[in-house]
Amino acid sequence: MSPVRPAAVQQTHSALPTVRRLVVFLLLFALVLVGASGLAGLLDRLLAAGAALAANDVGGLARSLAFAVVGGSLAAILWWIVWRRLGEEAERASLGWGLYVAGIYGVALITSAAALLGMGAQLVAGGSAQWRPSLAIGIVWAGVWAWHRWMWLHPGKGPRRLNGVPTVVGSVFGLILGTGGTITALGGLLDAALQVLAVAPSLGRPWWVSVVQSLVWAAGGCLVWWWHWIPGGGRFLSSGLANVAVAVFGVLGGCILALSGTVTALFVLLRLVFDRDPASRLLDPLGPALAAAAIGSLLWTYHAALADGRSGQMRQAVRLLASGAALVAAASGIGVIVNAALGLAETTLAGTDTRTLLLGGISALAIGGPVWWRVWNPTGHPDGAGPDRAGADSAGAEDRPESGAPPSGKGAGGRRIYLVAIFGLSAVVALVTLLVIGYQAFEYLLDGANRGSLAGRVRAPLGLLVATGLVAGYHYGAWRRERAALPPGAPPPRRTIGHVILVTGSDPAPLSRVISDAGGARITVWKRADGGLTGSGRPNQPDLGLLAQALEGVSGERVLVVIGPDARIDVVPLAGGE
């Protein structure tokens, strides 16, 4: 039997605390869910005044009691054990503790807010019989949320890692809830006004009921967003997760809402001109479309301005996302127009469905095309490579196009990745569309009955093929032009550092750019507990040139970079091990 090596024993022992924490926090997570569910069920029965506690649901009462008594008691005991150990720095800085707090915080916030706002909406509609379950769930989960918020912000035992995730989760949830409620409320108001103009009497319950219900959701969502975004400091977060939330939910989400709403509004206006259907029926989608266009434009504008104050890579990312959304709208319009044109050629008279399809394609192209041209700006660079002039300027002189040369460096790398991604996706869609066209053609030729025409069978996939072919061809050409304009024989940047741990109290974005240029592959930012402040209470930003000099000649798998309160820079290569 071969002896066990000491290194293997040491690695096994070092992994045991991580596994223990993972198991403990997963178990605590499940017990809190079970206990809260049981308490909500019991509270619902207590709120049912005048009704028997068990009534005809003895099994439901037994389940709630088991969940509350057994699950809640075990959760309390396990939490007390965990809470006592959190005085140790290793426990407080563990990833499991941060994941647990962020997970339960998000679940409790979403559940309690949805239940309480749903109860408010039901009361507005007169649903007095359905408010008790929502109230019970809202009260219990609001208590769980307040409990975990206290733990999250505890000065001595709050999580060291992932401590910004609850803020991001609350901001995103409030943004989604507030945006949806505001669009629905504003759309209802506009729809009611348009129906009055069309002299169409409203049917059913009063129109203002759904508007007020939507306002309840909008007010609750805006309150949650404001609480995490303004007092909670969400707008100052610069972590990777915070940047992704701003780019995806703020810029991309707002862009999609604005484009879809504007396209739908233009489509309705064109139908009012060319269609003979009753105006009251044609105006149905116009109110929600105008509301989506207005709110989406506000979201897009606000978050794009917010991204402009961050790193050059962030600015470029939001422009590429907006460009991709507009490109999808424009390409969809081209495909639909080709589809409708084939339908018009197939028949001697333009049918209603074909005319409506053509108007939809024209609307998508008329809106998506100019927006894509404005955001992507194909004439802004000689190679037509992309829009990011502001992002390139901040990324460094090597990212600026000069003397007709295309941009290079990290900014150009992001654009090239975008070009390759769009070309690849378009090529895949075109390939699948070709297979569909081939199948339809062979089926038509082999079918003796020959039901329908070949043009009618293939016009939809053929329109998609034309659109994706144009998109793939343009982006492939742009990628080739940018690649050909690169300096010949320029070697790729040599990676000398595998992982950099940056400890700072100042803005990490410019420091991260310098570290990446110096050969760092992956960067983890740790915020100083003392903030790294100067005597005046302001974060002390170090000189970027001194940081670049300090990293010259440094190599290793892991390197620690510490920015002191007096802007002192310490670069420490770390030894192996976990």
N, C-alpha and C positions, 0 to 999 in steps of 0.2 A: 504494500500500500504506500503510495507516494505521500509525503508530508504536505500539509496545507501551507501554502506560502503566506508569509505575514502580510504582503500587500493585498492579497485576496481577502484575508480576514478583515483588514482595515477598511476595504471598500464595502464589504458586507455590513460591517458595523455602522459605517457612515450612512448607508442607505436605510437602515432600520428606522431612525426617527422620521424620515420622509414618508415611509410607508405607514408608520403609526399615525402620523398626523392626517394623512389622506383618509385612512379608514375612520378615524375618530370624527373628522369633520363631515364626511359623507354620512355617517350614522347620525350625527347631530342634525344635519340638514333634513334627513328623512323624518326624524322624530319631531322636529319643529313643525314640519308640514302636517304630520299626522295629528299632533296635539292641537294645532290651530284649527284643523278641519273638525275635530270633535267638539271643541269649544264653540265654534260657529253653529254647529247643529244644535247644541244644548241652548245657546242663547236664542236661536230662532224659536224654539219651543217655549221658552220663557216669555218671549215677546207676544206669543199668541194668547192674548188675554181672554179668559173665559173658556178656553179649550182644554180638554184633558191633556196631561203631559205626554202620555203615550198614545192616546187616541187609538186609531187602528193600525199604527205603525210601531209595533213593539220592537221589531227587528232594527228599525232605524234608530230608535232610542238606545237600544243596547249597543249598536255600533258607535254612536256618538259618545256614550259613556265610556266604552272601551278605549276609543281614541283619545278622549280627554284625560281620563284618569291614568290609564297605563302609559299611553304615549306621552302625555304631558308631563307625568311624573319622571319618566326616564329621561326626557329632554331636559328637565330642570336639573336632575342629578348630574347628567353628563356635562351640561353647560357649566355647572359650578366647578366641576373638576377641571375643565378646560380653562375657565376664567382664572383660577388660582395659578395655573402654570404660565399664563400669559405675562406674568411679571418677568419671566426670563426673556432676554433679547432674542434668543434663537427661536423661541416659540412665536414671539410677536412678529418677527421678520420672515416667518415661513410663508410659502406660497399658498398653502392650504388655508391658513387663516384669512388671507386676503380674498381668496376665491369664495370661501364660505360667507363672509360678510357681504361681499358684492352680490352673490347669488340670492341670498335670503332678502337682502335689501331690495333688489329688483323685483322679486316675486311678490313681496309684501306690498310694495308701492303700487305695482300694476293691479294686483287683486283688490286692494282696499279702494284705490281711486276708481276703478271700473265699477265696483259694487256701489259705492256711495253716489257716484254720478248717475249710474243707472237707476238708483232709487229716486234721485231728484227728477230725472226724466219721467219716471213712472208716475210720480205724484203730480207732475204737470199735466200728464195725460189723464189723470183721474184713476189710475190703477192702484187703488188703496189696498187691494188684496195681495199684491205682489211685492210690497215694499219691505215686509219684515225679513225675508231671507237675505235681501240685499243689505239691509241695515245690520243684521247680525254678522254677515261676512265682512262688511266694511269696518265695523267696530273692532272685531278680533284682529283682522289683519292690519288695521291702523295701529293697534297696540304692538303687534310684532314689528311693524316698520319703525315705530318710535323707539322700541327697545334696541333694535339693531343700529338705528342711527346714533343712539347714545354710545353704543360700543364702537361704532366706526369712528366717532369723533373723540373718543376717550383719550386724554393726553398721555396716559401712561400705558395703555394696553390696546390702543387702536392699531390696525394693521399697518405695517411699514410698506408692504408691497401691494400694488393694485389699489392704493388708497384713492385714486382718482376715478376708478371704474363706477362707483355708485353715482357720482356726479354726472358722468357721461350717460349712464343708463337713465337717470331721472330726466336729464335734458332731452334726450332723444324721445323718450316716451311722452313727455309733455308736449314736445314739438309735434309729434304725430297726432296726438289726441286733439290738441288745440287747432292744428291745421284742418283736420277732418271735420271737427265741429264748426269751425268758422266757415269753411267752404259750403257745408250743408245749410247752415243758417243763412248765409248771404245768397246762396243759390235759391233757397225757398223764397226769400224776399223778392229777388229779381223775377223769379218765376210767377209769383203772385201779381207783380206789377205788369208783367208782359201779358198775362192772361186777361187782366182788366183792359189793357189796350186792345187786345184781340176780341173783346166783348164775348168772352167765354165764361159762363158761370161756373164757379167752383163747386165740386160735388163732395159729399162726405163731410167729415168733421172740419171745423174752421182751419184755415190755412196757417194761422199763427201758432197752432199747437205744436206742429213739427218744428217750426222755427224756434220757439222757446226751448223745446227739448234740445235742439242742436246748440243753442246758446249755453245751456247748462254744461254740455260736454266741452264746448269751446272755452268757457270760463274756467272750468276745472283743469283742462289741459294747459291753458296759458298760465295758470297759477303754479302748476307743477313745474313747467318750463322755467318760469321766472325765478322760482325759489332755488332751483339748481343752477341756473345760468347767471343770475346777477348776484344775490347774496352768497350762493354756493361757489362762485368763482369759476364756473364752467367755461366762460368765455376766455379765461386766461390760460386754460390748460393747453399744453403743446405736446402732449404725448402722442404716440402713434395712433392709439385708439381714438383720442379726441380729434385728431386730424382726419381720420377715416370717417368719423361721425359727421364732421362738418362737410366733408367732400361728398359723401354718399347721400345723407339724409337732407342736408341743407342745399347744396348746389345741384346735385343730380336729381334729387326729389323735386326741388323747386323748378328745375328746368323741365322735367317731364310734365309736371302739372301745368306750367305755363304753355308749353307747346301743345299738349293735348287739348287744353281749354281753348286756346286760340284757334287751333285747327277746327275744332267742333263748332265754334262760333262762326267762323268763315263758311263752313259747310252749311250751316243753317241759313245764313244770309244768302248764299248762292241758291239754295233750294227755294227760298222765298221768291227769288227772281225767276227761276226757270221751271219750278214745279207748280202744278195746279192743285195740290192737296190743300185742305183747309189750313189757314194760318195758325189756328189754335193747336193743331197737331204738330205742325212743323216747329213751333216755338217751344215745345216741351223741353228739349235739351239745352236751350240757349241760356237760361238763367244759371244752372250749375256750371256750364262751360265758361261763362263770363266770370263767375266767382272763382273757379279753378285758375283761370288765366291771371286774375288780379292777385290772388294770394300766392300762387306759384311764382309770379314775377317778384313779389316782395321778398319771399324766401330766397330766391336765387340772387337777387341784388344784395341782400344783407350778408349772406354767407360768402358770396364772392368778394365783397369788400373786406370781410373778416379774414379771408384767406390771403388777400393782398398784403396784409400786415404780417404774414408769417414767412416761412422760408420760400426760396425760389422753387423748390421741388413741389411744395404745396400749391403754389400759384399755378404751376404748370399742370398739376394733376386735376385741379378743378376745371381748367380750360379744356383739357382733353376729355373729361367726363361730359361737359356740356356739348362739346363738339360731337362726341359719339351719339348723344341723345338726338341732336338736331340731324345728324347724318341718317339715323334710323328713320326719322320722320320723312326726310327728303327722299330716301331710297324707297320707302313704302309708297310714297306718292307716285314715283316713277313706275313702280310695278303695277299699281292699281290703274294708272292711266293706260299702260300697255294692255292690260287685261280688258279695260272698257273699250279701247279702240278696236281690239279684235272682236269684241262683242258687237260693236256698231257695224263693222265690216261684214259680220256674219248675217245680219238681217238688213232688210231694206229700210226699215223704220226703227228709230231709236226707241227702245222700250223704256219703261219707267225705271226698272231695276238697273239697266245699263247706264242710263243718264245719271241716276243717283250715284252709281259707282264712279262714274267719270268725275262728278262734282267732288266726291270725297278725295279722289286722287289729286285733283287740282288744288284742293284746300291744303292737303298735306305737303305737296311740293311748294306751294306758294308761301307757306310759313316756314317749313323746315329748311328749304334751300337758302333763303337770305340769312336765317339765323346761323346756319352752318358756315356760310361764307363770312359772316361777321366774326364768328368766334374762331374759326380755323384760320381765316385770312390767308388763302393760298397764294396771294400775290405779295404778302408781306415779306417773304423770303424768296430769294431767287430760285430756290429749289421747290418752293411750295410746300415746305415741310411742316409748317405749323404756326400756331398763334402766339407762342409764349415769349413775347418780347420783354415784358416786365419780369417774368420769371427768369429769363436768361440773364437779364441785367444784374439781378441780385445774386445769381449763382456764381458770378465771377467773370473776369474778362475773357476767359477762354470760351464762355458760352455765348458771346455776342457775335453776330454775323458782321464781318467787316470786309470791305472791298469785294463784295459779291460772293464771299465764301459762306457756305452753310454753317449753322451753329454746330459747335462740337462740345464735348464734355458731358457732364451729367444731364444737362438739360436736353441736349440732342439725343442722349441715350434713352431718355423717357419718351421722346417723340418717335424714335425708331422702334421702340417696343410697341408703342401704340399703332404705328403703321403696320408692323408685322402681324399684330393681333387682329386688326381689322381685315387685313388681306387674308389671313388664315381662316377667320370665321366666314368671310364672304365666299371663299373658295369652297369650303365645306358645304355651305348652303347651296351654292351653284351646282356642286356635284350631285347632291341629293335631288335637286330639282331636275337635273338632266336624266337621272334614273326614272323619276316620275314621268317625265315627258316620253321617254322611251317606252315605258310600260303602257301608257295611254295610247301611243301610236301603234304598237304591236297588237294591243287588244282590239283597237279599231279595225286594223287590217285583217285580223284573224276571226273577227266576229262577223258571221254571215248576215246577221240582221242589220248591222251598221246603224244602230240606234244613235241618233244625234250626228253631229259633224265633228270632224277631227279638230277644227279650230275651237269649237266649244269645249272640247275635252282638255285641250292643252293651253288655253289662253291664260288661266290663272297661274300655273307653274311657269309658263313662258314669260309672263310679266315679272315674276320673281327672279327668273334667270337673268333677264335683261338688267334689272336693278342691281343684283349682286355682282353681275359681271362688270358693270360700270364702276361699282365701288371697289371691287378687287383690282381692276385694271388701274384706276387712279392711284390707289395707295401703294400698289407694287411699283408703279413708275416713280412716285415720290420717294419711296425707299431706295430705289436704285440710284436716283439722282443724288440723294444725300450721301449714300455710300460711296459713289464715284468721286464726290467732291472732298472726301476725307484726305488728309495728307498721306501720300504713299509711304508705305512701310512704317507707319506710326505704330509702335508697339502698344499693346494694351497696358493700362496701369498695373504695376506689379503689387500684389497684395503681400504686405510684410507683417501685418497684424491680423490675427484671426478674430478676436473679440475685444472690444474696448469697453470698459466700465467707466463712465464719466460721472464724477461726483461734483455737482455745482449747485449754487443757489441762484445763478443768473440765467439768462435765456440760453437754452442749450442748442438752439437751431444753428447759429453761426459757428459754434464750437464743433458741432457734429459735421458741418461741411468741411471744416479744416481737417478734422480727423479722417474723414472719408478720402480727401485728397491725399493725405499722407500715407494711405495704404490700409486703413482700417476697414474690415469687411462688415462687421456687425457692431452696433453701438447700443449699449444699455445705459439709460440716464437714471441716475439716482439723485434725488433732490436732497440737499443738506437739511438736517433737522433745524439747524440754527439759521437757515436761509442764506448763509454766506454774506451777511450784510456788512457794510462799512459803518463808520461811526455816525454817519448821517441817516442810517437806516435804509439805504438803497443797495440793491444787489450790485456787487462789484464785478463788472464785465472785464475779463482779462484781455490783453492785447493779442489779437489773432496771429500776428506775426511771431510773437514770442512762443505761442503754442505750437506753430508750425516748426520753429527751430527746436523746441523741446522734443518733438516727435521724430526729428531727423536721425536716421540710423537705428531707431528702435524697432525691434522685431520680436515676435513671440506669439504664442497661441492666444494668450490673454494679457492685457495691459490695463493697469489702473491709472486713470488720469484724475487727479484731485485738484480742484480750483479752490484755493483758500480765500478767507475773507479779505485779505490784502492783495488779491489778484495773484497770489503766488501759485505757480503751476508745478505740480509734482507728478512725474511720469514714472510709474513703478511696474516693470515687467513681473508677472506673477508666475510662480512655479506650477507644475501640473497638479492634478488632484481635483476633487470636487469641493 
